[in-house]
Amino acid sequence: MSQFDDRKRGEEMKYQLDQELEFKAQARRAKIVGRWAAGLMGLTDEAAEDYAKSVVIADLEEAGVEDLFRKIRGDLDLHAVQLSDHQIRAKMEEALGEARASVKAGT
């Protein structure tokens, strides 16, 4: 029975670690997308970083990506940046892949 318990604990720890890494990747994705959107809106330096942080916070409002999408879509619209929903979602997917790779590499 001890081997079974050890294996179960190991699986639980792996699941927990995977969840933590995915959370970090999603937060990193939000920051990447925030920096991208900041550039499109003409924000630079500290203003761009502040905006990226606000995007990370907005992404924590609810589960899933719709809160992140709404934040970016709304802000781009306010700054008259012409992008389709598809372009924004594609950037979000691209950024998630980049963020996962970065988290996996430990950078």
C-alpha positions, 0 to 999 in steps of 0.5 A, a space after each residue: 500500500 505504501 507504493 500506491 500512496 507514494 505514487 498518488 502523492 507524486 502524481 498530486 505534486 506533479 499536478 500541483 506543479 503543472 498548475 503553478 507553471 500554467 498560472 505563471 505562463 498565463 500571467 506572463 502571456 498577459 504581460 506579453 500581450 499588454 506590452 504588445 498592445 501598449 506599443 500599438 497604442 503608442 505607450 512607451 517606457 514606464 507607461 507601457 510597463 504600467 499598462 502591461 501590469 494592468 493587463 495582468 491584473 485584468 486577466 485575474 478577474 475571471 477564469 479563461 481568456 475573455 477578461 484578457 481579450 475584453 481588456 485589450 479589445 476595449 483599450 485598442 478601440 479607445 486608442 483607435 487601433 484597427 485590429 480584428 478580434 481574430 488578430 488579437 486572439 492570434 496574438 494571445 495564442 502566440 504569446 501563450 506559446 512564448 510564455 509557456 516556453 519561457 516558463 518551462 526554460 525557467 527564464 
